[in-house]
């Protein structure tokens, strides 16, 4: 059984603490743009009738629900997350939706996905890969459970290229975001967010990491002046 590192356990506990206000603060702090980003990521899925799709680091199930809205009724979705509190909130949200019969959840970290090889036609992970302590192992696990011909889609925060926009972004991210987050939840958790984004690898470095895990045809799509990016990789 996979054991989280000390850092991984701290991140897991942090998300458990902020889970009750997580959805509200996502909408508030992103001005609702996060919904458009998720929709764009989901539009890149590869699937057919009867496909199985995995959403890693599913949180409260926003991406899983978007996948269900965007795919035929025969497509089934599994959401996996290492935070039990997030999964429990996701289960409640999904149970109240029209897609309850199509979405199921598992409590599991990205580094140890409890599924057989070659199970899923597509895999998504939105704003979660930077929280995976062993990213190489996490990418290898996603490659393992993806079927040949399948696709992995990663949506993650990134650093804008424009120096002018980057300065505005840094001011908001480093100063305002933790303060606003602290009013409604935990200041330290929302200070962790910008810190984790700023230490995330560059497009080029992360693309090399995706390639090293076995993925091919890697694409990078920047969103909203480069605030977020989508990485796409296929398993041949």
C-alpha positions in Angstrom: 0.0 0.0 0.0 1.3 3.4 -1.0 2.2 5.7 1.9 2.2 9.5 1.5 5.3 11.4 2.4 5.2 13.8 5.3 4.7 16.6 2.8 1.9 14.7 1.1 0.2 14.1 4.4 0.3 17.8 5.3 -1.2 18.7 1.9 -3.9 16.1 2.4 -4.7 17.5 5.8 -4.8 21.0 4.5 -7.4 20.1 1.8 -9.4 18.3 4.4 -9.6 21.4 6.5 -10.6 23.8 3.6 -13.0 21.3 2.0 -16.2 22.9 3.2 -15.4 26.3 1.6 -13.4 25.0 -1.3 -16.1 25.4 -4.1 -17.2 28.8 -2.9 -13.6 30.1 -2.8 -12.7 28.6 -6.2 -15.5 30.7 -7.7 -14.7 33.8 -5.8 -11.0 33.8 -6.2 -11.0 33.0 -9.9 -14.0 35.3 -10.7 -15.7 32.2 -12.1 -13.1 31.7 -14.9 -12.2 28.3 -13.5 -15.5 26.9 -14.9 -14.5 28.0 -18.5 -11.1 26.4 -18.1 -12.6 23.1 -17.0 -15.0 23.1 -19.9 -12.1 23.7 -22.3 -10.1 20.9 -20.8 -13.1 18.5 -21.0 -13.7 19.4 -24.6 -10.3 17.7 -25.5 -11.3 14.3 -24.1 -11.1 11.2 -26.3 -14.1 8.8 -25.8 -16.7 6.7 -27.6 -19.9 4.9 -26.5 -19.3 3.0 -23.3 -15.9 4.7 -22.5 -14.6 4.9 -19.0 -13.0 8.2 -17.9 -10.9 8.9 -14.8 -10.7 12.3 -13.1 -7.7 12.3 -10.8 -7.5 14.8 -7.9 -11.3 15.2 -8.5 -11.8 17.2 -5.3 -15.6 17.8 -5.0 -16.3 16.5 -8.5 -16.5 19.6 -10.6 -14.6 18.1 -13.5 -16.4 14.7 -13.2 -19.7 16.5 -13.4 -18.6 18.5 -16.5 -17.5 15.3 -18.2 -20.9 13.8 -17.5 -22.6 16.8 -19.0 -20.4 16.7 -22.1 -20.5 13.0 -22.9 -23.1 10.4 -23.9 -25.1 8.5 -21.1 -23.1 5.3 -21.8 -19.8 7.0 -20.6 -19.0 6.3 -17.0 -16.7 8.5 -14.9 -14.6 7.7 -11.8 -13.3 10.5 -9.6 -10.2 9.7 -7.5 -8.8 12.0 -4.7 -6.5 11.4 -1.8 -8.6 13.7 0.5 -11.6 11.8 2.1 -13.3 15.0 3.1 -13.3 16.3 -0.5 -14.6 13.0 -1.9 -17.5 13.0 0.7 -18.5 16.5 -0.4 -18.3 15.3 -4.1 -20.5 12.3 -3.4 -23.2 14.6 -1.9 -23.0 17.0 -4.9 -23.1 14.2 -7.5 -26.0 12.5 -5.7 -28.1 15.7 -6.1 -27.2 15.9 -9.9 -28.8 14.1 -12.9 -25.5 12.1 -13.3 -25.5 10.1 -10.0 -25.6 6.7 -11.8 -22.6 7.6 -14.0 -20.1 8.9 -11.5 -18.4 7.0 -8.7 -15.6 7.9 -6.4 -12.5 6.4 -4.9 -10.2 7.7 -2.2 -6.7 7.3 -3.6 -3.6 9.3 -4.4 -2.4 9.9 -7.9 0.8 7.9 -7.1 -1.2 4.8 -6.4 -4.3 4.5 -8.5 -6.3 1.4 -7.5 -7.2 0.3 -11.1 -5.9 -2.4 -13.4 -3.6 -1.5 -16.4 -5.3 -0.1 -19.5 -8.6 0.7 -17.8 -9.6 4.2 -19.0 -10.0 5.9 -22.4 -9.2 9.3 -21.0 -7.8 10.8 -17.8 -8.1 14.3 -16.5 -6.5 16.1 -13.6 -7.4 19.7 -13.0 -5.4 21.9 -10.6 -4.1 18.8 -8.9 -0.7 17.7 -10.4 1.2 20.4 -8.5 -0.1 18.8 -5.3 1.3 15.4 -6.3 4.6 15.2 -4.4 6.1 12.5 -6.6 4.9 13.8 -10.0 7.0 11.3 -12.0 5.3 8.4 -10.2 1.9 10.1 -10.6 2.4 10.5 -14.3 3.6 6.9 -14.6 0.4 5.7 -12.8 -1.8 7.7 -15.1 0.0 6.2 -18.1 -0.4 2.7 -16.7 -4.2 2.8 -16.2 -4.8 4.6 -19.6 -5.7 2.4 -22.5 -3.5 2.5 -25.7 -4.9 5.2 -27.9 -6.2 7.0 -24.8 -5.5 10.6 -23.7 -4.4 12.4 -20.6 -5.4 16.0 -20.0 -3.8 18.1 -17.3 -5.2 21.6 -16.4 -2.9 23.6 -14.1 -2.0 27.1 -13.1 1.0 28.6 -14.9 3.0 31.8 -15.1 1.9 34.5 -17.7 4.6 35.3 -20.3 3.8 39.0 -20.5 5.9 40.9 -17.9 3.2 43.5 -17.4 0.4 40.9 -16.8 2.8 38.8 -14.7 3.3 41.6 -12.3 -0.5 42.1 -11.8 -0.9 38.3 -11.5 1.9 38.1 -8.9 0.4 40.9 -6.9 -3.0 39.3 -6.8 -1.6 35.8 -6.2 0.9 36.7 -3.5 -0.9 39.5 -1.7 -4.7 39.6 -2.3 -5.5 35.9 -2.7 -4.1 34.6 0.7 -5.8 37.6 2.4 -9.2 36.9 0.9 -8.9 33.2 1.4 -8.0 33.8 5.0 -11.2 35.7 5.6 -13.3 32.7 4.6 -11.0 29.7 5.3 -7.4 29.2 6.3 -4.8 31.9 5.4 -1.9 29.3 5.3 -3.8 27.1 2.8 -4.3 30.0 0.4 -0.7 31.1 0.8 0.3 27.6 -0.2 -1.6 28.0 -3.5 0.6 30.7 -5.0 3.7 29.2 -3.5 2.9 25.8 -5.2 2.2 27.5 -8.5 5.4 29.6 -8.5 7.5 26.5 -7.9 5.8 24.4 -10.6 8.1 23.4 -13.5 8.1 25.5 -16.7 6.1 24.4 -19.8 9.2 22.9 -21.3 10.4 21.1 -18.2 6.9 19.6 -17.4 6.4 18.6 -21.0 9.7 16.6 -20.8 8.4 15.0 -17.6 5.2 14.0 -19.4 7.2 12.6 -22.3 9.5 10.6 -20.0 6.4 8.9 -18.5 5.6 7.5 -21.9 3.1 10.0 -23.4 3.4 11.3 -27.0 1.9 14.0 -29.2 2.2 16.4 -26.3 0.4 19.7 -26.7 0.3 22.8 -24.5 -2.6 25.3 -24.7 -2.4 28.5 -22.7 -5.6 30.0 -21.2 -6.4 33.6 -20.2 -3.0 35.2 -20.9 -1.2 32.2 -19.5 -2.7 32.1 -16.0 -3.5 28.5 -16.7 -2.4 25.9 -19.2 -3.7 22.6 -20.5 -1.2 19.8 -21.2 -2.4 17.0 -23.5 -0.6 13.7 -23.9 -1.6 10.5 -25.7 -0.7 6.9 -25.0 0.1 5.1 -28.3 
